[in-house]
């Protein structure tokens, strides 16, 4: 049995992409950044003036991912999760970053004003962790600190161990 999916989740700037790409290269799994996929396929249903960004067409994203997810072995990177089918993921990792680190990372990406404030608030209130716990079985949702390069290394080791254990248990 192939591990179907791993979801890397968290506020923008917490390190999902860095973790996801590195994990894919270590495991041979397929890495998919939903934001990039949406951009390439123009999977949008409008534009949010307030946040100065396009609005994701969630149904089209699901359609686009369905075949890949049914093949298995996929790492999905996105900040939200409540619209993905529960069956897609065997494990969900929510990356968490302290505000001082996160503020600097987002500012360097050009986030400002309301967009910057709201993303920091989102992290403070654990919004995405709570969304994950409501969307998936609690025992498959794990929070990982993502502040330093050492955290990244530790997280990768932990996830690799988890994947190896899952493969043993399910094959």
C-alpha positions in Angstrom: 0.0 0.0 0.0 1.3 3.4 -1.0 1.1 6.2 1.5 -1.6 8.3 -0.2 -1.0 11.8 1.0 0.9 14.1 3.4 -0.5 17.6 3.9 1.8 20.4 4.9 -0.3 23.2 6.3 0.3 26.6 7.9 0.1 30.4 7.6 2.1 31.8 4.7 5.8 32.1 5.6 6.0 29.1 8.1 8.2 27.0 5.8 5.8 24.6 4.1 7.4 24.8 0.7 11.0 24.3 2.0 9.8 21.3 4.0 7.6 19.9 1.2 10.3 20.0 -1.5 13.0 18.6 0.8 10.6 15.8 1.9 9.8 15.0 -1.7 13.5 14.7 -2.6 14.1 12.4 0.4 11.1 10.1 -0.1 10.6 10.2 -3.9 7.0 11.3 -3.3 5.4 14.0 -5.6 5.4 17.5 -4.2 2.4 19.8 -5.1 2.2 23.4 -4.2 -1.5 24.2 -4.5 -0.8 27.9 -4.9 1.6 27.3 -7.8 -0.8 24.8 -9.4 -3.7 27.3 -9.2 -1.5 30.0 -10.8 -0.4 27.7 -13.7 -4.0 26.4 -14.3 -5.7 29.7 -13.5 -7.9 27.9 -11.0 -9.5 31.1 -9.7 -13.0 32.4 -9.3 -12.3 36.1 -8.9 -10.0 38.6 -7.2 -10.0 39.7 -3.6 -9.3 43.5 -3.6 -8.8 43.7 0.1 -6.0 41.2 0.2 -4.8 41.9 -3.3 -4.9 38.3 -4.4 -6.9 35.9 -6.5 -9.7 33.7 -5.0 -9.1 30.0 -5.3 -11.7 27.9 -7.1 -11.7 25.0 -4.7 -13.8 22.7 -6.8 -11.4 23.0 -9.8 -8.5 22.4 -7.5 -10.1 19.2 -6.2 -10.8 18.1 -9.8 -7.2 18.9 -10.8 -5.7 16.9 -7.9 -8.1 13.9 -7.8 -6.2 11.6 -10.2 -2.8 12.4 -8.6 -4.2 11.8 -5.1 -5.7 8.5 -6.0 -2.3 7.3 -7.3 -0.9 8.1 -3.9 2.5 9.2 -2.8 1.8 13.0 -2.8 2.9 15.8 -0.5 0.4 18.7 -0.7 1.4 22.2 0.4 -1.3 24.8 1.1 -2.4 27.1 3.9 -6.0 25.9 4.1 -7.4 22.4 4.3 -11.1 22.4 5.0 -12.0 21.8 1.4 -9.8 18.7 0.7 -11.4 15.3 0.9 -10.5 13.7 4.2 -9.6 10.4 2.5 -6.7 12.1 0.7 -4.4 12.3 3.7 -2.9 9.8 6.0 -1.1 12.6 7.9 -1.4 16.3 8.3 1.5 18.5 9.6 0.7 22.1 10.7 3.9 24.2 10.8 4.0 26.9 13.5 6.3 29.9 13.6 6.8 32.4 16.3 5.5 35.9 15.4 8.9 37.7 15.4 10.2 35.2 12.8 7.0 35.2 10.8 6.7 39.0 10.7 10.1 39.3 9.1 9.5 36.5 6.6 6.2 38.0 5.4 7.5 41.5 5.3 10.4 40.4 3.1 7.8 38.9 0.8 6.1 42.3 0.5 3.2 41.6 2.8 1.9 44.8 4.4 -1.1 46.4 6.1 -4.1 44.2 6.6 -2.7 41.2 4.8 0.4 41.2 7.1 -1.7 41.7 10.3 -4.3 39.1 9.4 -1.6 36.4 8.7 0.1 37.2 12.0 -3.3 37.0 13.8 -4.1 33.7 12.0 -0.9 32.3 13.5 -1.5 33.8 17.0 -5.0 32.2 17.2 -3.9 28.8 15.8 -6.6 29.2 13.2 -5.2 26.7 10.8 -4.4 24.1 13.5 -8.0 24.3 14.6 -9.2 24.0 11.0 -7.1 20.9 10.6 -8.4 19.3 13.8 -12.0 19.9 12.7 -11.3 18.6 9.1 -9.3 15.4 10.0 -9.1 12.8 12.7 -7.2 14.5 15.5 -4.7 11.7 15.8 -3.3 12.3 12.3 -2.8 16.1 12.9 0.6 17.1 14.2 2.0 20.6 15.0 5.7 21.2 14.3 7.7 24.2 15.3 9.3 25.9 12.3 11.5 28.8 13.4 15.1 27.8 12.6 17.1 25.6 10.2 17.5 23.1 13.1 13.7 22.9 13.4 13.5 22.0 9.7 16.1 19.2 10.1 14.3 17.8 13.2 10.9 18.0 11.4 12.3 16.2 8.3 13.8 13.4 10.5 10.5 13.0 12.4 8.4 12.9 9.3 10.8 10.4 7.6 10.5 8.1 10.7 6.7 8.4 10.6 6.6 7.5 6.9 8.8 4.5 7.4 6.7 3.3 10.3 3.5 3.8 8.3 5.0 1.7 5.4 5.9 -1.1 7.8 2.4 -1.1 9.5 0.5 -1.0 6.2 2.4 -3.4 3.9 
